[in-house]
Amino acid sequence: MTMTTEKADQTAVIGGRGARPDRRRRGKAAAGDQAPVTPAPKLRRRPVFVAASVAAVILGALLGAWAWSSTSNTHEVVALRQTVTRGKTITQGDLMTVQVGLDPALRTIPGDRMGSLVGQRAAMDMAAGSLITTENVTKTVLPAEGMSVVGVALPPSLMPGEALLAGDRVRVVATPGQQGDLGQEPPVSIAATVVGLYPNSENGQTVVSLEVPEAQAAELAARAATGKVALVLDSRER
């Protein structure tokens, strides 16, 4: 009976000693579970970056406003696709429409009126890409009342070296015959106005359309048919 009690006491002692490490481990685990959490570092805002961001936002807004204003204030108007010289009849192929912002003082032709320009004549020389205004075109009919248009075919040697333009004032002068005798009388000349030029690449000649009074049209046509005429360019001063 005594031995049994002693064994029981020893077992209790051993058990007691063995239980201490378990309590320590549980205490450490509990302490580990309750360890303080390190807070996240605070981000430092740099004033330079903030100012740059604000400036970028403002710039974007200004660009957007400018783009909207530019597109909302443009108009479709008529422009020239290719160069047109003074007096030339305007064709559909000469014209195009463009989108531009306009000065109210510039009297351009709206794009929807482009067809009304076909058949009119250029009142002045106009370069390709130019905007057409009401002053650039004319509805003057050629030939005018009491006038006639005669075509005269001339080689380069019987024309001025200066390029002729529609509206130029010229004289058609009769040249000597085969003998080259000028005679005693001054050569016959007929005053005319250039209304068009039509080069012929096959024979190298240029047909010059000339406006003359009706009374002189027959004589000019007869002299032009002989091929014995030359063209003289008179002053361009107005």
Disulfide bonds with the S-S distance in Angstrom:
none
